[in-house]
Amino acid sequence: MSGDVPKSMRALRLHGAGMEGLRLDEVRVPRPGPRQLLGRVDAATACASDNKIIDQGSEHTLMYGWDLAAHPVPIGHEGCITVAEVGEELEDTYRVGSRYAVQPAVPSGPRRHRERYRNGAVGVEKIAVGYTLDGLFAEYVLIGEEVIETGCLLPLPDAEMPRFAAALAEPLSCVVSAQQHSIHILKDSPAEPRRAHLGMKPRGVVVIIGGGPMGRMHVEVALSCGPRKIIVSEPLASRREKLVAMIEDKARRQGVALVCTDPDHLAEVVVAESDGRGADDVIVALGIRAVQEQAVSLLARYGVANFFGGLKKGDHMISLDARRIHYDSVTVVGSSGGDPSDVAQALSLLADGTIEAGNYIAAVGGLDAARDLVAAVREQRLDGKGVIYPELRSPLEEVDGWDAQREAAFLQQKARR
Protein backbone atom coordinates (compact mmCIF):
# COMPACT_ATOMS: atom_id res chain seq x y z
CA MET A 1 0.00 0.00 0.00
CA SER A 2 1.23 3.48 -0.82
CA GLY A 3 2.79 5.41 2.02
CA ASP A 4 -0.04 7.92 2.43
CA VAL A 5 -2.79 5.31 2.82
CA PRO A 6 -3.19 3.77 6.29
CA LYS A 7 -3.92 0.11 6.94
CA SER A 8 -7.11 0.82 8.89
CA MET A 9 -9.87 3.41 8.77
CA ARG A 10 -13.21 4.35 10.30
CA ALA A 11 -16.49 3.67 8.55
CA LEU A 12 -20.14 4.17 9.51
CA ARG A 13 -21.54 0.70 8.88
CA LEU A 14 -25.04 -0.77 9.06
CA HIS A 15 -25.15 -4.09 10.93
CA GLY A 16 -28.91 -4.56 10.75
CA ALA A 17 -32.20 -2.68 10.54
CA GLY A 18 -32.72 0.25 12.91
CA MET A 19 -30.56 3.07 14.21
CA GLU A 20 -29.12 0.69 16.81
CA GLY A 21 -27.52 -1.20 13.93
CA LEU A 22 -25.62 1.88 12.72
CA ARG A 23 -22.10 1.94 14.19
CA LEU A 24 -18.83 3.74 13.60
CA ASP A 25 -16.32 0.91 13.19
CA GLU A 26 -12.58 0.56 12.78
CA VAL A 27 -11.98 -1.60 9.70
CA ARG A 28 -9.21 -2.48 7.27
CA VAL A 29 -8.70 -0.18 4.30
CA PRO A 30 -9.62 -2.22 1.19
CA ARG A 31 -6.98 -2.86 -1.45
CA PRO A 32 -7.99 -2.22 -5.07
CA GLY A 33 -7.78 -5.04 -7.59
CA PRO A 34 -6.27 -4.63 -11.08
CA ARG A 35 -9.35 -2.83 -12.47
CA GLN A 36 -10.37 -1.01 -9.28
CA LEU A 37 -9.54 2.24 -7.51
CA LEU A 38 -9.20 3.25 -3.89
CA GLY A 39 -10.72 6.66 -3.22
CA ARG A 40 -10.15 8.95 -0.27
CA VAL A 41 -13.60 10.26 0.59
CA ASP A 42 -13.33 14.05 0.64
CA ALA A 43 -16.93 14.89 1.54
CA ALA A 44 -20.25 13.10 1.91
CA THR A 45 -23.77 14.33 2.56
CA ALA A 46 -26.79 12.61 4.08
CA CYS A 47 -30.10 11.93 2.39
CA ALA A 48 -33.55 10.79 3.49
CA SER A 49 -32.87 7.63 1.49
CA ASP A 50 -30.15 6.71 4.00
CA ASN A 51 -32.88 6.30 6.58
CA LYS A 52 -34.83 4.00 4.27
CA ILE A 53 -32.01 1.47 4.21
CA ILE A 54 -31.55 1.89 7.97
CA ASP A 55 -35.24 1.18 8.58
CA GLN A 56 -35.52 -1.71 6.13
CA GLY A 57 -32.08 -3.28 6.44
CA SER A 58 -31.68 -6.45 4.38
CA GLU A 59 -35.24 -6.10 3.07
CA HIS A 60 -34.47 -2.86 1.23
CA THR A 61 -34.99 -3.26 -2.51
CA LEU A 62 -31.33 -2.50 -3.30
CA MET A 63 -29.98 -4.91 -0.66
CA TYR A 64 -31.41 -8.03 -2.34
CA GLY A 65 -31.50 -9.98 0.92
CA TRP A 66 -27.84 -9.24 1.83
CA ASP A 67 -27.31 -10.37 5.47
CA LEU A 68 -26.16 -7.21 7.22
CA ALA A 69 -25.51 -8.97 10.51
CA ALA A 70 -22.94 -11.19 8.80
CA HIS A 71 -21.69 -8.61 6.30
CA PRO A 72 -22.21 -5.01 7.50
CA VAL A 73 -21.87 -2.28 4.87
CA PRO A 74 -20.70 1.36 5.02
CA ILE A 75 -23.65 3.56 4.06
CA GLY A 76 -23.70 6.97 2.32
CA HIS A 77 -24.25 7.55 -1.38
CA GLU A 78 -23.75 11.30 -1.92
CA GLY A 79 -20.18 12.51 -2.13
CA CYS A 80 -16.86 13.00 -3.87
CA ILE A 81 -13.44 11.35 -3.75
CA THR A 82 -9.78 11.83 -4.55
CA VAL A 83 -8.03 8.82 -6.07
CA ALA A 84 -5.62 7.38 -3.50
CA GLU A 85 -4.52 4.19 -5.23
CA VAL A 86 -4.91 2.86 -8.79
CA GLY A 87 -5.21 -0.76 -9.87
CA GLU A 88 -2.43 -1.85 -12.23
CA GLU A 89 -4.68 -2.19 -15.29
CA LEU A 90 -6.02 1.36 -14.87
CA GLU A 91 -2.72 3.19 -14.47
CA ASP A 92 -2.93 4.65 -17.98
CA THR A 93 -6.43 6.05 -17.33
CA TYR A 94 -6.46 7.25 -13.71
CA ARG A 95 -3.88 8.97 -11.56
CA VAL A 96 -3.48 9.42 -7.84
CA GLY A 97 -4.74 12.85 -6.79
CA SER A 98 -7.46 13.21 -9.44
CA ARG A 99 -10.91 14.13 -8.13
CA TYR A 100 -14.33 12.70 -8.94
CA ALA A 101 -17.99 12.84 -8.00
CA VAL A 102 -19.79 9.54 -7.56
CA GLN A 103 -23.03 8.52 -9.25
CA PRO A 104 -24.27 5.89 -6.78
CA ALA A 105 -26.95 4.13 -8.85
CA VAL A 106 -24.97 1.66 -10.95
CA PRO A 107 -26.78 -0.01 -13.90
CA SER A 108 -24.96 -3.30 -13.53
CA GLY A 109 -25.09 -6.62 -11.76
CA PRO A 110 -22.43 -7.22 -9.08
CA ARG A 111 -18.98 -8.61 -9.85
CA ARG A 112 -18.08 -9.43 -6.24
CA HIS A 113 -19.86 -11.21 -3.37
CA ARG A 114 -22.64 -12.57 -5.56
CA GLU A 115 -23.19 -15.31 -2.98
CA ARG A 116 -24.40 -12.65 -0.53
CA TYR A 117 -27.29 -11.67 -2.78
CA ARG A 118 -30.62 -13.43 -2.89
CA ASN A 119 -30.53 -16.24 -5.49
CA GLY A 120 -26.85 -15.57 -6.13
CA ALA A 121 -27.67 -12.16 -7.70
CA VAL A 122 -29.45 -13.81 -10.65
CA GLY A 123 -31.50 -11.10 -12.39
CA VAL A 124 -29.89 -8.20 -10.51
CA GLU A 125 -29.34 -5.36 -12.97
CA LYS A 126 -28.89 -2.39 -10.62
CA ILE A 127 -26.66 -2.04 -7.58
CA ALA A 128 -25.72 1.04 -5.59
CA VAL A 129 -22.92 2.70 -3.65
CA GLY A 130 -23.92 2.89 0.00
CA TYR A 131 -25.98 -0.28 -0.28
CA THR A 132 -24.28 -3.50 -1.42
CA LEU A 133 -21.32 -1.45 -2.71
CA ASP A 134 -19.23 0.26 -0.03
CA GLY A 135 -20.59 3.70 0.85
CA LEU A 136 -19.08 7.11 1.40
CA PHE A 137 -19.43 7.57 5.16
CA ALA A 138 -15.90 6.21 5.46
CA GLU A 139 -12.38 7.55 5.22
CA TYR A 140 -11.70 5.48 2.09
CA VAL A 141 -13.92 3.66 -0.40
CA LEU A 142 -13.25 0.89 -2.89
CA ILE A 143 -14.41 1.90 -6.38
CA GLY A 144 -15.17 -1.34 -8.20
CA GLU A 145 -15.32 -2.28 -11.85
CA GLU A 146 -19.09 -1.81 -11.96
CA VAL A 147 -18.82 1.88 -11.05
CA ILE A 148 -15.93 2.57 -13.41
CA GLU A 149 -17.19 0.67 -16.46
CA THR A 150 -20.67 2.24 -16.34
CA GLY A 151 -19.33 5.81 -16.23
CA CYS A 152 -20.51 6.37 -12.66
CA LEU A 153 -17.28 8.12 -11.66
CA LEU A 154 -17.47 11.70 -12.96
CA PRO A 155 -14.36 13.93 -13.17
CA LEU A 156 -14.82 17.35 -11.62
CA PRO A 157 -15.02 20.12 -14.24
CA ASP A 158 -12.82 22.35 -12.08
CA ALA A 159 -9.86 20.91 -10.17
CA GLU A 160 -10.36 23.59 -7.49
CA MET A 161 -14.06 22.86 -6.99
CA PRO A 162 -14.86 22.90 -3.25
CA ARG A 163 -15.54 19.53 -1.72
CA PHE A 164 -19.03 20.41 -0.51
CA ALA A 165 -20.05 21.58 -3.99
CA ALA A 166 -18.86 18.35 -5.61
CA ALA A 167 -20.70 16.33 -2.96
CA LEU A 168 -23.91 18.22 -3.76
CA ALA A 169 -23.82 17.01 -7.38
CA GLU A 170 -25.67 13.77 -6.62
CA PRO A 171 -28.77 15.27 -4.96
CA LEU A 172 -28.83 18.02 -7.59
CA SER A 173 -28.60 15.37 -10.31
CA CYS A 174 -31.82 13.82 -9.00
CA VAL A 175 -33.55 17.17 -9.57
CA VAL A 176 -32.07 17.49 -13.07
CA SER A 177 -33.20 13.97 -13.91
CA ALA A 178 -36.70 14.49 -12.53
CA GLN A 179 -37.34 17.63 -14.55
CA GLN A 180 -36.08 16.00 -17.74
CA HIS A 181 -38.64 13.25 -17.20
CA SER A 182 -41.40 15.83 -17.69
CA ILE A 183 -42.37 15.66 -21.36
CA HIS A 184 -44.55 18.25 -23.10
CA ILE A 185 -46.14 17.66 -26.48
CA LEU A 186 -45.95 21.02 -28.27
CA LYS A 187 -47.34 22.37 -31.56
CA ASP A 188 -46.27 25.67 -33.10
CA SER A 189 -49.69 25.95 -34.78
CA PRO A 190 -52.71 23.68 -35.27
CA ALA A 191 -51.41 22.62 -38.68
CA GLU A 192 -47.85 21.89 -37.52
CA PRO A 193 -46.79 18.41 -36.37
CA ARG A 194 -46.39 17.63 -32.70
CA ARG A 195 -42.95 17.67 -31.13
CA ALA A 196 -41.68 16.53 -27.75
CA HIS A 197 -40.00 18.89 -25.28
CA LEU A 198 -38.08 17.61 -22.24
CA GLY A 199 -38.35 19.69 -19.09
CA MET A 200 -40.58 22.49 -17.91
CA LYS A 201 -42.82 24.05 -20.55
CA PRO A 202 -41.17 27.19 -21.98
CA ARG A 203 -42.90 30.36 -20.71
CA GLY A 204 -45.25 28.18 -18.70
CA VAL A 205 -46.50 28.25 -15.12
CA VAL A 206 -44.61 25.91 -12.78
CA VAL A 207 -45.87 24.86 -9.33
CA ILE A 208 -43.39 23.34 -6.87
CA ILE A 209 -44.93 21.77 -3.77
CA GLY A 210 -42.41 21.74 -0.95
CA GLY A 211 -39.95 24.54 -0.18
CA GLY A 212 -37.24 22.54 1.59
CA PRO A 213 -33.71 22.06 0.23
CA MET A 214 -34.78 19.81 -2.63
CA GLY A 215 -37.74 22.05 -3.44
CA ARG A 216 -35.39 25.04 -3.62
CA MET A 217 -33.13 23.10 -5.99
CA HIS A 218 -36.17 22.43 -8.15
CA VAL A 219 -36.90 26.16 -8.27
CA GLU A 220 -33.36 26.98 -9.39
CA VAL A 221 -33.23 24.24 -12.03
CA ALA A 222 -36.69 25.23 -13.28
CA LEU A 223 -35.49 28.83 -13.65
CA SER A 224 -32.95 27.67 -16.24
CA CYS A 225 -35.85 26.34 -18.37
CA GLY A 226 -37.32 29.83 -18.86
CA PRO A 227 -40.81 29.57 -17.34
CA ARG A 228 -43.06 32.61 -17.05
CA LYS A 229 -43.92 32.05 -13.42
CA ILE A 230 -42.96 29.74 -10.54
CA ILE A 231 -45.38 29.19 -7.65
CA VAL A 232 -43.99 27.53 -4.52
CA SER A 233 -46.22 25.98 -1.84
CA GLU A 234 -44.64 25.58 1.60
CA PRO A 235 -46.37 25.49 5.02
CA LEU A 236 -43.44 26.93 7.01
CA ALA A 237 -43.12 30.71 6.83
CA SER A 238 -39.40 30.48 7.64
CA ARG A 239 -38.80 28.33 4.57
CA ARG A 240 -40.85 30.66 2.36
CA GLU A 241 -38.81 33.61 3.61
CA LYS A 242 -35.55 31.75 3.02
CA LEU A 243 -36.57 30.85 -0.52
CA VAL A 244 -37.51 34.44 -1.34
CA ALA A 245 -34.25 35.80 0.09
CA MET A 246 -32.23 33.22 -1.82
CA ILE A 247 -33.92 33.17 -5.23
CA GLU A 248 -36.27 36.15 -5.79
CA ASP A 249 -33.63 38.54 -7.18
CA LYS A 250 -32.25 35.83 -9.43
CA ALA A 251 -35.73 35.06 -10.75
CA ARG A 252 -36.44 38.72 -11.37
CA ARG A 253 -33.23 39.14 -13.37
CA GLN A 254 -34.33 36.24 -15.56
CA GLY A 255 -37.79 37.66 -16.07
CA VAL A 256 -39.56 35.01 -14.00
CA ALA A 257 -42.19 35.88 -11.39
CA LEU A 258 -41.71 33.99 -8.11
CA VAL A 259 -44.83 33.52 -5.97
CA CYS A 260 -44.83 31.83 -2.55
CA THR A 261 -47.92 30.60 -0.74
CA ASP A 262 -49.03 28.10 1.87
CA PRO A 263 -50.85 24.83 1.05
CA ASP A 264 -54.24 26.14 2.24
CA HIS A 265 -54.24 28.84 -0.44
CA LEU A 266 -52.38 27.00 -3.21
CA ALA A 267 -55.38 26.12 -5.37
CA GLU A 268 -56.73 29.67 -5.43
CA VAL A 269 -53.27 31.13 -6.04
CA VAL A 270 -52.77 28.82 -9.04
CA VAL A 271 -56.12 29.91 -10.48
CA ALA A 272 -55.30 33.61 -9.99
CA GLU A 273 -51.71 33.43 -11.26
CA SER A 274 -52.56 31.32 -14.32
CA ASP A 275 -55.65 33.31 -15.36
CA GLY A 276 -57.77 30.27 -14.57
CA ARG A 277 -55.86 27.85 -16.84
CA GLY A 278 -53.98 25.92 -14.17
CA ALA A 279 -50.29 25.00 -14.05
CA ASP A 280 -48.32 23.62 -16.96
CA ASP A 281 -46.00 21.76 -14.59
CA VAL A 282 -46.52 20.63 -11.00
CA ILE A 283 -43.56 19.13 -9.14
CA VAL A 284 -44.36 17.37 -5.87
CA ALA A 285 -41.08 17.59 -3.96
CA LEU A 286 -42.30 15.63 -0.95
CA GLY A 287 -43.84 12.24 -0.33
CA ILE A 288 -47.44 12.77 0.80
CA ARG A 289 -50.25 10.82 -0.84
CA ALA A 290 -52.92 13.54 -0.57
CA VAL A 291 -50.56 16.09 -2.09
CA GLN A 292 -49.85 13.86 -5.08
CA GLU A 293 -53.59 13.49 -5.61
CA GLN A 294 -54.06 17.27 -5.42
CA ALA A 295 -51.27 17.87 -7.95
CA VAL A 296 -53.32 16.53 -10.85
CA SER A 297 -56.21 18.85 -10.02
CA LEU A 298 -53.89 21.87 -10.34
CA LEU A 299 -52.89 21.10 -13.93
CA ALA A 300 -53.87 23.02 -17.02
CA ARG A 301 -54.86 21.10 -20.10
CA TYR A 302 -51.79 19.22 -21.43
CA GLY A 303 -50.06 19.80 -18.09
CA VAL A 304 -47.57 17.44 -16.43
CA ALA A 305 -47.50 16.35 -12.78
CA ASN A 306 -44.08 15.18 -11.63
CA PHE A 307 -43.91 12.98 -8.50
CA PHE A 308 -40.43 13.61 -7.13
CA GLY A 309 -41.01 12.56 -3.51
CA GLY A 310 -41.60 8.84 -3.04
CA LEU A 311 -44.45 7.47 -0.91
CA LYS A 312 -43.93 4.99 1.90
CA LYS A 313 -44.69 1.37 1.17
CA GLY A 314 -48.18 0.61 2.40
CA ASP A 315 -49.32 4.18 1.82
CA HIS A 316 -48.46 4.39 -1.85
CA MET A 317 -51.79 3.93 -3.63
CA ILE A 318 -53.47 7.15 -4.82
CA SER A 319 -56.66 8.09 -6.68
CA LEU A 320 -56.47 9.84 -10.05
CA ASP A 321 -59.18 11.54 -12.10
CA ALA A 322 -59.08 9.42 -15.26
CA ARG A 323 -61.33 11.89 -17.07
CA ARG A 324 -58.65 14.56 -16.76
CA ILE A 325 -56.07 12.21 -18.23
CA HIS A 326 -58.41 11.30 -21.09
CA TYR A 327 -60.10 14.61 -21.93
CA ASP A 328 -57.41 17.12 -20.90
CA SER A 329 -54.38 15.04 -21.90
CA VAL A 330 -52.65 15.60 -18.57
CA THR A 331 -49.64 13.43 -17.76
CA VAL A 332 -48.21 11.97 -14.56
CA VAL A 333 -44.50 11.15 -14.48
CA GLY A 334 -41.92 10.23 -11.86
CA SER A 335 -38.30 9.31 -11.45
CA SER A 336 -35.96 7.93 -8.83
CA GLY A 337 -32.39 9.22 -8.83
CA GLY A 338 -30.35 10.13 -11.88
CA ASP A 339 -27.61 8.72 -14.07
CA PRO A 340 -24.06 9.81 -14.99
CA SER A 341 -25.31 12.35 -17.54
CA ASP A 342 -27.38 14.03 -14.82
CA VAL A 343 -24.40 14.20 -12.45
CA ALA A 344 -22.31 15.72 -15.25
CA GLN A 345 -24.97 18.39 -15.83
CA ALA A 346 -25.24 19.03 -12.10
CA LEU A 347 -21.47 19.46 -11.82
CA SER A 348 -21.61 21.97 -14.67
CA LEU A 349 -24.41 23.95 -12.99
CA LEU A 350 -22.41 24.03 -9.75
CA ALA A 351 -19.08 24.88 -11.38
CA ASP A 352 -20.40 27.82 -13.41
CA GLY A 353 -22.33 29.28 -10.47
CA THR A 354 -25.81 28.69 -11.89
CA ILE A 355 -26.48 26.85 -8.63
CA GLU A 356 -24.71 28.33 -5.59
CA ALA A 357 -23.97 25.20 -3.55
CA GLY A 358 -23.20 27.07 -0.35
CA ASN A 359 -26.82 28.19 -0.02
CA TYR A 360 -27.81 24.60 0.63
CA ILE A 361 -25.32 23.71 3.38
CA ALA A 362 -26.77 23.77 6.91
CA ALA A 363 -24.26 21.74 8.96
CA VAL A 364 -20.71 20.37 8.80
CA GLY A 365 -18.71 17.87 10.82
CA GLY A 366 -16.25 15.00 10.88
CA LEU A 367 -16.99 11.31 10.43
CA ASP A 368 -17.72 10.97 14.13
CA ALA A 369 -20.72 13.26 13.46
CA ALA A 370 -22.10 11.17 10.57
CA ARG A 371 -24.52 9.22 12.76
CA ASP A 372 -25.76 12.47 14.30
CA LEU A 373 -26.29 13.89 10.81
CA VAL A 374 -28.31 10.87 9.74
CA ALA A 375 -30.44 11.28 12.87
CA ALA A 376 -30.89 15.01 12.16
CA VAL A 377 -32.14 14.20 8.66
CA ARG A 378 -34.49 11.57 10.10
CA GLU A 379 -35.91 14.09 12.58
CA GLN A 380 -36.01 16.91 9.98
CA ARG A 381 -33.90 19.18 12.18
CA LEU A 382 -31.91 20.71 9.33
CA ASP A 383 -33.25 23.00 6.60
CA GLY A 384 -30.42 22.10 4.26
CA LYS A 385 -27.74 19.52 3.62
CA GLY A 386 -25.14 18.43 6.15
CA VAL A 387 -21.57 17.76 4.97
CA ILE A 388 -19.26 15.19 6.55
CA TYR A 389 -15.50 15.48 6.03
CA PRO A 390 -14.40 11.92 6.89
CA GLU A 391 -10.76 12.59 7.73
CA LEU A 392 -11.74 15.04 10.49
CA ARG A 393 -12.72 14.55 14.12
CA SER A 394 -15.39 17.16 14.73
CA PRO A 395 -18.95 17.26 16.09
CA LEU A 396 -21.82 18.40 13.90
CA GLU A 397 -21.93 22.19 13.70
CA GLU A 398 -24.85 24.09 12.20
CA VAL A 399 -23.83 26.80 9.72
CA ASP A 400 -25.65 29.51 7.84
CA GLY A 401 -24.43 28.93 4.32
CA TRP A 402 -20.96 27.75 3.31
CA ASP A 403 -18.27 28.66 0.78
CA ALA A 404 -14.83 27.62 -0.38
CA GLN A 405 -13.02 29.91 2.05
CA ARG A 406 -15.01 28.70 5.06
CA GLU A 407 -14.49 25.10 4.01
CA ALA A 408 -10.72 25.57 3.68
CA ALA A 409 -10.50 27.27 7.07
CA PHE A 410 -12.62 24.54 8.69
CA LEU A 411 -10.45 21.77 7.21
CA GLN A 412 -7.25 23.49 8.32
CA GLN A 413 -8.50 24.24 11.81
CA LYS A 414 -9.90 20.79 12.52
CA ALA A 415 -6.91 18.99 10.98
CA ARG A 416 -4.64 20.53 13.66
CA ARG A 417 -6.56 18.80 16.45
Summary of the structure (lengths in Angstrom):
residues: 417
radius of gyration: 21.9
end to end distance: 25.8
largest distance: 71.2
contacts: 1446
relative contact order: 0.13
helix: 35%
strand: 26%
